[in-house]
């Protein structure tokens, strides 16, 4: 299930957004929840 998410368009969007904040020097935390039937994910920027 994780491999499928990492290959998905949602994963690319999440990575692109995280990279934008990292380039600005911010701390980024990505959370992925695969326990439910639908994958939930979030991005925390500090």
HELIX and SHEET records of a PDB file:
HELIX    1   1 UNK A    2  UNK A    6  1                                   5    
HELIX    2   2 UNK A    9  UNK A   23  1                                  15    
SHEET    1   A 2 UNK A  28  UNK A  33  0                                        
SHEET    2   A 2 UNK A  40  UNK A  45 -1                                        
END                                                                             
